[in-house]
Amino acid sequence: ALQQQIIGHNGRVCIMSIFQPTLPSITQEIQQTATSLGKYDELNFFPQFVPEALEELNKGNADECANYIARAALSILTEDKNVSSIALAMFSMAFARDKLVNMINEAKADGKLDSSRKIEVITSPDAAVIDLKSKLFQVPT
């Protein structure tokens, strides 16, 4: 479901993971899915590993893990003005969504990011719910 959200997104997407081996496999899955849907040429994404975040999570420091994820995303958003979405690649990263959204909003308020810039945060659970709703209720995504 996350892969389809990324493929259907208009704009540049950064796919973040705290577990580096996830990135090649999700990249391949997205490319294969896009090819099967005839949308390979429309892809505009790149993978990004977040070092040290998993180590913090394994120590039980979920808040510090979320900080690593949010700071890494904010750095990417600051450097690459074309990124319009951050996708958290793993279900186990979804807890960091609120921290990331709050940090983005603070950066907009502080003038570090353009306040009119629309930035979407995509998580695997959210993508799964959207996919399920579209299948059950035929809600457009």
Sequence and secondary structure as in RCSB ss.txt:
>XXXX:A:sequence
ALQQQIIGHNGRVCIMSIFQPTLPSITQEIQQTATSLGKYDELNFFPQFVPEALEELNKGNADECANYIARAALS
ILTEDKNVSSIALAMFSMAFARDKLVNMINEAKADGKLDSSRKIEVITSPDAAVIDLKSKLFQVPT
>XXXX:A:secstr
 HHHHHHH SSEEEEEESSTTHHHHHHHHHHHHHHHTT GGG  EEEEE TTHHHHHHTT HHHHHHHHHHHHHH
HHHH TTEEEEEE SGGGGGGHHHHHHHHHHHHHTTSS TT   EEEEHHHHHHHHHHHHHH    
